[in-house]
Amino acid sequence: MATGNPEGKKSPPEEQRLGPVLRRRSQVQTTTTDQRLLDGRAPSDWVHTDPWRVLRIQSEFIEGFGALAELPPAISVFGSARTPLDSPEYETGVRLGRGLVEAGFAVVTGGGPGAMEAANKGACEAEGVSVGLGIELPFEQGLNSYVDIGLNFRYFFVRKLMFVKYSQGFVVLPGGLGTLDELFEALTLVQTQKITQFPIVLFGTGYWGGLVDWLHGTVIAQGKAADKDLLLFHVTDDVDEAVALVSKEAGR
């Protein structure tokens, strides 16, 4: 007489291997990956799980690498999205974008309005390669009309990698928290020698002077950084000098 399981159903195993994943005891799954994939009645919340996000992240890397792999030598320009169209800062951005193209560079920005649009405009009007790397935000801005190659990213860290991987240097116009984020990310990568021969130019002594004074008078004075770290970047008020600095240090 049969005992145990009268319906012939197998009990869940104590240990289950799903590819590289090991599950034991209460974490053993009663269905297979193929079964869940092919079951049209299954819940759809899996598209919001971490494994699915990994695929989305992977796709962003692939799209970015594919779109930018053949980009000529480029300089990324950062600055505030709030820079007014009729301001001297906007005109500086236009001149900078134009000057970088004339020096043989493509121009990469965050693709938004303000200072980013200005640099893209200068590059576009100089008939150079104008790139915009946008980001999905609650207050959607879209890519400005001067972008020739544009990508929109979901994830900041993927976007940041593209800025560094496909740029030979940064020029940083006056900007806010996002600009500061990109600036200190680059400074950290250079300081830790994750990237080498990477010029960083801060444009606007009046805007950046207080930050430089704080780094010297507080951060370095308290031993949190070294004097040599101030050599990781240059500060200027001259467009031609900014272009010359990135050109020289980028080996152009």
C-alpha positions, -999 to 999 in steps of 0.1 A, spaced: 0 0 0 14 34 -10 24 57 17 37 93 20 24 112 -10 -8 96 -24 -9 119 -54 26 112 -65 38 148 -60 74 153 -51 83 172 -20 104 204 -25 141 196 -22 161 208 7 186 224 -16 181 239 -50 205 253 -75 192 278 -101 222 287 -122 247 304 -99 221 309 -71 219 284 -42 186 282 -23 179 261 8 151 253 32 123 279 31 140 298 2 135 269 -22 112 278 -51 84 255 -61 83 267 -97 110 269 -124 123 299 -142 109 287 -175 75 280 -160 73 316 -146 84 330 -179 58 312 -200 29 316 -176 8 344 -190 -13 344 -158 16 352 -136 19 385 -118 38 413 -136 55 428 -106 87 409 -116 95 437 -141 102 459 -110 125 434 -93 163 438 -89 172 411 -115 151 429 -141 167 462 -132 201 446 -138 190 438 -174 179 474 -178 212 486 -165 230 463 -189 210 476 -218 219 512 -209 256 503 -210 252 485 -243 233 514 -259 258 539 -246 288 519 -257 273 514 -291 263 550 -297 296 565 -284 323 540 -293 332 558 -325 330 593 -310 361 614 -318 381 628 -289 357 648 -268 355 672 -239 325 672 -215 311 706 -205 291 709 -173 270 738 -160 237 750 -147 204 742 -165 192 775 -150 217 797 -169 195 823 -187 197 826 -225 206 863 -224 233 860 -198 271 863 -202 274 828 -189 253 814 -218 274 833 -243 305 819 -227 291 784 -231 285 790 -268 321 803 -273 335 774 -254 316 748 -274 328 765 -306 364 767 -294 365 731 -285 353 720 -319 378 743 -336 405 725 -314 394 692 -328 371 679 -300 335 667 -299 314 684 -272 295 663 -247 270 678 -222 241 667 -201 219 676 -230 196 699 -210 190 737 -212 211 766 -199 248 761 -199 245 727 -215 225 740 -243 250 768 -248 279 745 -253 259 722 -276 249 753 -296 285 764 -300 295 730 -311 266 726 -335 272 760 -351 309 752 -356 297 720 -374 313 697 -348 299 667 -331 274 678 -304 264 651 -279 238 652 -251 236 626 -223 203 631 -206 188 617 -175 153 606 -166 140 631 -140 106 639 -124 107 673 -140 114 661 -176 135 685 -196 143 666 -227 174 671 -249 180 705 -263 177 711 -301 214 715 -306 222 678 -297 232 657 -327 237 624 -308 215 620 -278 210 594 -252 186 594 -222 196 573 -192 176 560 -163 206 556 -140 229 583 -130 259 560 -125 257 547 -161 255 582 -174 285 592 -153 306 564 -166 298 575 -202 310 611 -194 343 598 -181 349 569 -206 343 590 -237 358 623 -226 394 634 -226 387 661 -200 360 683 -183 353 720 -185 330 731 -156 309 762 -160 291 777 -130 265 753 -118 246 737 -90 245 704 -71 246 682 -103 276 701 -116 294 698 -83 286 661 -83 302 656 -117 332 678 -106 340 659 -74 334 625 -91 361 634 -117 385 649 -90 382 617 -70 389 595 -100 420 615 -109 432 617 -73 429 579 -69 445 574 -103 414 556 -117 419 578 -147 451 595 -158 459 625 -180 424 640 -175 423 678 -174 396 695 -153 391 732 -158 368 754 -137 355 784 -156 349 815 -136 372 826 -108 344 847 -92 322 817 -90 347 790 -80 370 811 -59 351 804 -26 352 767 -32 390 768 -39 395 789 -7 375 764 13 394 734 0 427 751 8 418 768 41 396 740 56 399 707 39 437 708 33 444 728 64 427 700 85 446 673 67 417 659 48 435 664 15 469 673 3 483 705 -12 490 686 -44 453 680 -48 448 716 -58 469 708 -89 442 684 -101 423 713 -117 428 748 -132 406 779 -128 403 805 -155 381 833 -169 394 830 -205 378 807 -231 409 804 -251 429 794 -221 403 768 -211 405 753 -245 443 754 -245 445 737 -211 423 708 -220 440 705 -254 475 704 -239 467 679 -211 446 657 -233 476 654 -256 461 673 -286 
